[in-house]
Amino acid sequence: MSSRYASNPRPPRGPHEEKLADPTAYNLGGDSRYTDPRERRLNAQANYGDGHLLRMPFMTQVAENLWHGGVEAGLVLPEFVQYKLSIYRAEEYELTHELVESRTVTMFDSLEQEMDEIPALAAWVNERRALGPVFVHCQAGLNWSSLVVAAALIAAGEVATEQEAIDLIRAKRDAACLCNPRFEAWVRDEAVAAVAAVAAYSAAGSSMPVE
């Protein structure tokens, strides 16, 4: 089902093409009896750190109008969600309602992944959640979605420090969030510059880069 406004169309592909192309993909192991992402839980291990066990729901709320998490086949997007940012193309939520807007970008949970798009992604999130509930998801809801959410929280002034953003996300979702050391370091060391970039994107009315 398409969004109400023009979004980025997916090119035709084989059923497993993109999942196989992602070297950082998880086997999340959720219980398929649950279709609500707030009820289905991951059953996996984190790719980084000490192999932390992942048992959190696929979708958790972090702040007002801001939800983040992961995706797995068979999950149905809750009807209250109006805006969706996906950072993982290989799997999609089933829709039973029409979104106001949705966006998709492709990034990997890698130590080499560039962060250039984060300011614009965070700006998009903050602009939309002023209008209604936003869901930001990657595959597992650990690193990419946490990174964008952290930048959005800092830009919106909802946390006082970079560490407070990290702590809030880990408290609301899971201690393994931002376990990719490059991602955590980006929040700690580059978030101030990212906030300035977010403000610049918003002031200029720039649109989020999409593929």
Secondary structure as the mmCIF struct_conf table of DSSP 4:
data_model
#
loop_
_struct_conf.conf_type_id
_struct_conf.id
_struct_conf.beg_label_comp_id
_struct_conf.beg_label_asym_id
_struct_conf.beg_label_seq_id
_struct_conf.end_label_comp_id
_struct_conf.end_label_asym_id
_struct_conf.end_label_seq_id
BEND BEND1 ARG A 4 TYR A 5
HELX_LH_PP_P HELX_LH_PP_P1 PRO A 9 PRO A 12
TURN_TY1_P TURN_TY1_P1 PRO A 15 HIS A 16
HELX_RH_AL_P HELX_RH_AL_P1 GLU A 17 ALA A 21
TURN_TY1_P TURN_TY1_P2 PRO A 23 THR A 24
TURN_TY1_P TURN_TY1_P3 SER A 32 ARG A 33
BEND BEND2 ASP A 36 ASP A 36
TURN_TY1_P TURN_TY1_P4 PRO A 37 GLU A 39
STRN STRN1 ARG A 41 ARG A 41
STRN STRN2 ALA A 44 GLN A 45
BEND BEND3 ASN A 47 TYR A 48
TURN_TY1_P TURN_TY1_P5 GLY A 49 ASP A 50
STRN STRN3 LEU A 53 LEU A 54
BEND BEND4 MET A 56 MET A 56
STRN STRN4 PRO A 57 PRO A 57
BEND BEND5 PHE A 58 PHE A 58
STRN STRN5 MET A 59 ALA A 63
TURN_TY1_P TURN_TY1_P6 GLU A 64 ASN A 65
STRN STRN6 LEU A 66 GLY A 69
TURN_TY1_P TURN_TY1_P7 ALA A 73 GLY A 74
STRN STRN7 VAL A 76 VAL A 76
TURN_TY1_P TURN_TY1_P8 GLU A 79 PHE A 80
STRN STRN8 TYR A 83 SER A 86
BEND BEND6 ILE A 87 ILE A 87
BEND BEND7 ALA A 90 GLU A 91
STRN STRN9 GLU A 94 GLU A 94
BEND BEND8 THR A 96 HIS A 97
BEND BEND9 VAL A 100 VAL A 100
STRN STRN10 GLU A 101 THR A 104
BEND BEND10 ASP A 109 ASP A 109
TURN_TY1_P TURN_TY1_P9 LEU A 111 GLU A 112
TURN_TY1_P TURN_TY1_P10 ASP A 116 GLU A 117
HELX_RH_AL_P HELX_RH_AL_P2 ILE A 118 ARG A 129
TURN_TY1_P TURN_TY1_P11 ALA A 130 LEU A 131
BEND BEND11 GLY A 132 GLY A 132
STRN STRN11 VAL A 134 HIS A 137
BEND BEND12 GLN A 139 ASN A 143
HELX_RH_AL_P HELX_RH_AL_P3 TRP A 144 ALA A 155
TURN_TY1_P TURN_TY1_P12 ALA A 156 GLY A 157
BEND BEND13 VAL A 159 THR A 161
HELX_RH_AL_P HELX_RH_AL_P4 GLU A 162 LYS A 172
TURN_TY1_P TURN_TY1_P13 ARG A 173 ARG A 173
TURN_TY1_P TURN_TY1_P14 ALA A 175 LEU A 178
BEND BEND14 ASN A 180 ASN A 180
HELX_RH_AL_P HELX_RH_AL_P5 PRO A 181 ALA A 204
TURN_TY1_P TURN_TY1_P15 GLY A 205 GLY A 205
HELX_LH_PP_P HELX_LH_PP_P2 SER A 206 PRO A 209
#
